[in-house]
């Protein structure tokens, strides 16, 4: 791991924060050294989500309805592996809050916030994991969820700047006919 001119606690906090920003917004501009560390960290989180996102269990619970009757209800909950992965992600990623929409009232915004407890982790399991799992099945390529694009030197201190972004497109399928 690169030292990045920081103590280990500061370095891990910075990488955790930048990886969360990358996974939330899909793009991050930083220095080349930081970009490569963030890339490794974010790819591990995406891989963890891909390996466990389908692990769900159906649980039957008894609930009391408005009339006072006990009714059997089936609920879908996280399986053991997915729950462990979710907790690992909560420990390793920073909590991100969704932004308020333009014409959204404060009450609606608060209601939307209450409906999802950990928006970044939900985004990993609901959006990224299915997309990259399908991409891996279609193309036979695991990994490569992010890319680093070097932009040049920053004005002021001359540091090499790069953009880390999530790969959204699916690569062309390899031909097995070639010799």
C-alpha positions in Angstrom: 0.0 0.0 0.0 1.2 3.5 -0.9 2.0 5.8 2.1 0.5 8.9 0.4 2.3 11.1 2.9 -0.1 10.3 5.8 -0.2 8.2 8.9 -2.0 4.9 8.5 -5.2 6.1 10.2 -5.4 9.2 8.1 -4.6 7.2 4.9 -7.3 4.7 5.5 -9.9 7.4 6.4 -9.0 9.2 3.2 -9.2 6.1 1.0 -12.5 5.0 2.7 -13.9 8.5 2.1 -12.8 8.7 -1.6 -14.0 5.1 -2.3 -17.4 6.0 -0.9 -17.5 9.1 -3.1 -16.5 7.0 -6.2 -19.1 4.4 -5.6 -21.8 7.0 -4.9 -21.1 9.4 -7.8 -19.4 7.0 -10.2 -16.4 9.4 -10.8 -13.7 10.9 -8.7 -10.8 13.3 -9.6 -7.7 12.9 -7.4 -3.9 12.3 -7.7 -2.6 9.3 -9.5 -1.3 7.5 -6.3 -4.6 8.0 -4.4 -6.5 7.0 -7.5 -4.8 3.6 -7.7 -5.4 2.9 -4.0 -9.0 4.0 -4.2 -9.4 1.7 -7.3 -8.2 -1.3 -5.4 -10.4 -0.6 -2.4 -13.6 0.1 -4.5 -13.1 -3.0 -6.6 -12.9 -5.2 -3.5 -16.2 -3.7 -2.3 -17.9 -4.3 -5.6 -16.6 -7.9 -5.8 -17.9 -8.5 -2.3 -21.4 -7.3 -3.4 -21.3 -9.4 -6.6 -20.4 -12.6 -4.7 -23.3 -12.2 -2.2 -26.1 -10.2 -3.7 -28.2 -13.2 -4.5 -28.1 -14.7 -1.0 -31.6 -14.1 0.3 -33.9 -16.1 2.6 -37.7 -16.3 2.9 -38.9 -16.1 6.5 -42.4 -16.7 7.7 -43.5 -14.3 10.5 -46.8 -14.0 12.4 -48.1 -10.4 12.4 -51.2 -8.9 14.0 -53.3 -7.0 11.5 -55.7 -4.0 12.2 -58.5 -6.3 13.2 -56.4 -8.0 15.9 -56.0 -11.3 14.0 -52.7 -13.1 13.7 -51.7 -13.4 10.0 -48.7 -15.4 8.6 -46.6 -13.2 6.4 -43.6 -14.2 4.2 -40.7 -11.7 4.1 -37.5 -11.8 2.1 -34.4 -11.1 4.2 -30.7 -11.2 3.7 -29.0 -14.5 3.9 -26.1 -15.2 6.2 -23.3 -14.4 3.6 -25.1 -11.2 2.3 -25.7 -10.0 5.9 -22.0 -10.5 6.7 -21.0 -8.7 3.5 -23.4 -5.8 4.3 -21.9 -5.4 7.7 -18.3 -5.5 6.3 -19.3 -2.8 3.8 -20.9 -0.6 6.5 -17.6 -0.8 8.5 -15.4 -0.1 5.5 -17.4 2.6 3.6 -18.6 6.0 4.7 -22.3 6.7 4.9 -23.6 8.8 2.0 -26.8 10.8 2.0 -28.9 11.2 -1.2 -29.3 14.8 -2.3 -32.6 16.6 -2.1 -34.4 16.8 -5.5 -35.2 20.3 -6.8 -39.0 20.3 -6.3 -39.1 17.8 -3.4 -40.6 19.0 -0.1 -38.7 18.5 3.1 -41.2 16.0 4.3 -41.0 13.9 1.2 -37.2 14.1 1.4 -37.2 12.9 5.0 -39.6 10.1 4.1 -37.4 9.0 1.3 -34.4 9.0 3.7 -36.2 6.8 6.2 -37.2 4.2 3.6 -33.5 3.2 3.0 -31.2 2.9 5.9 -27.9 2.7 4.1 -28.2 4.1 0.6 -24.7 3.5 -0.6 -24.8 -0.2 0.4 -28.2 -0.6 -1.2 -26.9 1.0 -4.4 -24.0 -1.6 -4.4 -26.4 -4.5 -4.0 -29.3 -3.3 -6.2 -27.5 -1.5 -9.1 -23.8 -2.4 -9.3 -23.8 -6.1 -8.3 -26.4 -7.2 -10.8 -24.9 -5.1 -13.6 -21.3 -6.3 -13.1 -22.4 -9.9 -12.5 -24.3 -9.9 -15.8 -21.3 -8.3 -17.5 -19.1 -11.1 -16.1 -21.5 -13.8 -17.4 -21.8 -12.2 -20.8 -18.1 -11.5 -21.4 -16.4 -14.0 -19.2 -14.5 -11.1 -17.5 -14.5 -10.6 -13.8 -13.0 -7.5 -12.3 -12.1 -4.3 -14.2 -15.0 -2.4 -12.6 -13.1 0.8 -12.5 -10.6 2.6 -14.6 -8.0 5.3 -14.0 -7.5 8.0 -16.6 -4.5 10.3 -16.2 -5.2 13.9 -16.9 -1.8 15.6 -16.5 -0.3 18.0 -14.0 -2.3 20.1 -11.5 -1.7 23.8 -11.5 -0.1 25.0 -8.3 1.8 22.0 -7.1 2.4 20.1 -10.3 0.9 16.8 -8.9 -0.2 14.2 -11.5 -4.0 14.2 -11.5 -6.2 11.3 -12.6 -9.9 10.5 -12.8 -11.2 7.2 -11.4 -14.5 6.1 -12.8 -16.8 3.1 -12.8 -16.9 1.3 -16.1 -20.5 1.5 -17.4 -20.2 -0.2 -20.8 -19.9 -3.9 -21.5 -16.8 -4.8 -23.4 -17.1 -6.6 -26.7 -17.3 -10.4 -26.4 -14.0 -12.2 -27.2 -14.0 -14.4 -30.3 -12.8 -17.9 -29.6 -12.3 -18.6 -33.3 -9.0 -16.7 -33.4 -5.8 -18.8 -33.3 
